[in-house]
Amino acid sequence: MIEVRNVSKWFRETQVLINVSTAFEKGKNNLIIGRSGSGKTVLMKSIVGLFDVEQGEILFDNVPLSSMDFNMRKTLRQEIGMLFQGGALFDSMTVEENVMFPSSMFTDMTDSEQRDRANFCLKRVNLINTNKLFPSEISGGMKKRVAIARAIVMNPKYLFCDEPNSGLDPLTSNLIDNLISEITQEYNMTTIINTHDMNSVLEIGDKVAFIFEGKLWWEGDKNTILKTDNKELYDFVYATELTKLLRK
């Protein structure tokens, strides 16, 4: 579990997070949603440790991030899997080499062990016979699945996904959502997904935190979000003609 307690964050004179408190549960799909500029990306980056917060506390399984020394933070980094918005694959590396990269950097595994683990992860995301291909030779959806395989290759306790469906067609987006959800439950990870995709919210949103103007404005799940009487959340959820049909 990851807890956020009374977290505030400034950039110079601008406060972008205002006294945010919430918890992200293990084995569930925890989604952070909100408009562009609402603070949701800053919140995720603060949880990961890319940003230091001026006020409040972030805890990983009851251990405050601020109390961790260099070695503890290094260990924590190895327990975190990251799925970046664009996939962030290395163009000069094959699919297999991309997936092996974290284990080659952070473990003492032999080359053979790393390759076996990479193959296991590629098989888990339903990618077979792609090992020697380069990112330029595979589709956008396949790149996302390679990125997921790389994110789980270290068997992380925590998985962070930044806009995992960005640039994908609806069918592929749904496949990625379900894959992330399956892996989360299978490995009992604490998964946090930063998204603006309402399809993802309605498909896998075990817990949903809505950030509005830097504040935690609403919390709930996929079963309650469509019934909201929160004006700002209502305007966000029913911003398109398609979602308006769900209200009828």
C-alpha positions, 0 to 999 in steps of 0.5 A: 500500500502507498499512502499520501498524507496532507501532501502539498507541492509548490513550483516557485510561487505556484501551489500545484498540490494542496493538502492531498490525502489518499491511499492506494491499495495493494492488488487493485487498479488505483486510478488518478484522473483529472484535467490537464494541469490539475496536478495529477502528474505532479502527484504521481511524480511526487509519489515516485520520488522525482519531486520532493514535497514541501509539506506532508508525507508519502509512505510505502508500506508504512515507511515514510519516503522522507525517512529513507536513506540512500540505500533504502531509496535505492532498494525502493527504486528496484521495487518500482516498475514504470510504464511511461506514456510513450513506452520509452523503449530504446530504439537501438535495442531489440525487444529482448534487450529492452526487457532485460535492461533493468535486470542488467542494471540492478541485479547480479543475474547471469545473462542466461538468467536475465534472458529467461526472465525476459522471455517469461515476461514477454510470454506473460504479455502475449508477445512471442517470437518478437525477441530479436525485433526492434521497436521500429518493427512492431506496432504501437500496442506491441510497444506498450506490451514490451514496456509492460514486460520491462516494467514487471521484469524485476517483479516489482511491488509497485507499478506506475503507469502514465497514460498507458493508452495514449495513442492507441485505438479503443480495442488495443486500449482495452487490451492494455487495460485488461493486461495491467489489471490481470498483472496487478491481481496476479502479482498483488502489486500496488498499481497507480495509473494516471489517465484521462481515459474514461473507458479505462475508468469504467473498465478497471477503476477499482479506486478512482481519485479525481484531482481538481485544481491541485486538490483531491476533489472526489474518491470512489470507484467505477461503480459510483463515478457515473452517479456523481453529484459532484459538479466538477467531476460531472463536467469531467466525466460527461465532457463528450457526447459518448459519455453523455449517452451513459447518463440517459 
